[in-house]
């Protein structure tokens, strides 16, 4: 919506591209996009447009910090640049690489009830798999397509519960919901005060409650208000309203309908998880 005559990539003088002072490190499917878009309503925040994957992909990391900086948006002095790439959370090399860039960086980690997160992950993987087989359906590789179809048509329960009735703790969507084991790596590298845990379930129900905590954590004035959010009945989620009165909801890939899953699965998962902890196969962090 650039005014006529405005160069497409216009930026104000006295702005520059800065390395991020805050990262949303994950967790995938916990509301990372919603969180970034909501924070971007704040006049002191500038967001990187896409997921840059600088710290988790060697081919990007090897290009160096100057490459990363150029991926950042222009910002005024005093503004905070935020980037989000949810795979940072689970990639072992990332915490040390982030510290090497900026040891006082602020980290946001959004989490959600673990089984709901796993179902969201499953729903996304299934929808990607469904799209990726479409081209092959138009070719003669019908057999391959039908195999893929059968794997994606397996229910969440079929993938999560082994034939002997126990939980499949190697099923990736469930593994990624074991937040503790990944958080530990970050807490070995960063002091606890630099990491804020954001409640992703609350972000859906009452976004302002979480945004206020983050404004305080980042040390910026509380500028985002209830006026910036309105509940959209059709989408079933809060959508965003800017100061100028423009409104926007997140894309349809955010807020997908989940399949019905037997609620007993959540209990089974929690039990299996605690058993692993008791057996010392997952270490609990000492801080809260
Ligand atoms: P579902 O699509 O499974 O409901 P991420 O951006 O990390 O991939 O997270 C996607 C999730 O963000 C969605 O998962 C949705 O539940 C959640 N979310 C939180 N607030 C939202 C909002 N205001 N609009 C849409 N999705 C939102």
Boltz pocket constraint, residues with backbone or C-beta under 6 A from the ligand:
constraints:
  - pocket:
      binder: B
      contacts: [[A, 27], [A, 28], [A, 29], [A, 30], [A, 31], [A, 32], [A, 33], [A, 34], [A, 86], [A, 116], [A, 119], [A, 120], [A, 121], [A, 123], [A, 200], [A, 203], [A, 204], [A, 237], [A, 238], [A, 239], [A, 250], [A, 251], [A, 253], [A, 254], [A, 255], [A, 256], [A, 257]]
      max_distance: 6.0
